[in-house]
């Protein structure tokens, strides 16, 4: 049993020795009889090794803590932005330009060409009134074409051309997408029939992110805070390259920052990522030191002291060992 304890102790001491090679001054400071052991609390960090292991650093500073809300929704019709396209005369579809649902169109873009005998007759009446120089009849015929939703530019083109157009081109009243198509090539349509509704396409998913800048406060990256279940810790540079765990009180949490209500001040350097590595190292040191104390030995993580001389020139050793005999 004693041999097993000694072997275990040797293994633990070897782990502790691998963590840090002491300088001569530090080793002398921890030898029995030295006036005072060096203060080696905390975990030493070599910056080049830290970069290799993915450990980063940050400084606490006072800045706004931005929070954002991400929401997922489904596009619906915006009633004021819907537009219906219909024919105001009876006729037949001779050419369909907007030939599928989801097609993007711009304002004024052709949707279909409609042949209508009534439309042809109204054009002939207008041209006849212009040839007869009958302004009253011409104005009446022009008004009828306008009421049938024929654009003024097409009426002017009719007058300049002097010949009847076989078809009427229906155009998109605004830019958007075709969300419903109720017509195909060659189909007969009735006056007032809705041929196309157009708007933003419904049923599509969208993601919206709303950001809000919060109040200014001392903060560190979210990953710098290590929650233990009962408290929050950060590893702070004590000024000599060694990082010690410090309990902090956190406040508001943002997208990438967390407010530190108590425990840090602006300018304090902390470990910003991979804090679990330092936490494991710190716990290992505490466990080894606690075990050594239970076995009657003292261990300082910057060096080692085993046994304490007393006035009777006896040395307290491990439990169960007789150390009362004097050395020769």
PyMOL commands that set and color helices and strands:
alter all, ss='L'
color gray80, all
select helices_A, chain A and resi 2-19+24-29+47-53+79-81+117-131+135-147+152-161+222-224+275-294
alter helices_A, ss='H'
color red, helices_A
select strands_A, chain A and resi 43-44+57-59+61-74+83-86+91-96+104-105+110-115+167-171+176-181+188-189+194-199+205-221+226-227+232-237+242-253+257-262+269-271+298-300+303-305
alter strands_A, ss='S'
color yellow, strands_A
deselect
rebuild
show_as cartoon
